[in-house]
Amino acid sequence: MDTIVFGLILAAAIIIVLNEKRWIIVTSWVVATVAAFVLFIHHVTTALPLNF
């Protein structure tokens, strides 16, 4: 899942560089940011199985 999100962020960066339509740029940035935030929340709330 991490690789997919980082690929999405890379795709958003490429779209931002190559595209001139503002709504596509903003939409791709928002989608990538939300995906990264959801991944962060998933990792933060996952319990670590530590046994000492």
Secondary structure, DSSP 8 states (H G I E B T S, - for coil): -HHHHHHHHHHHHHHHHH---HHHHHHHHHHHHHHHHHHHHHHHHS------
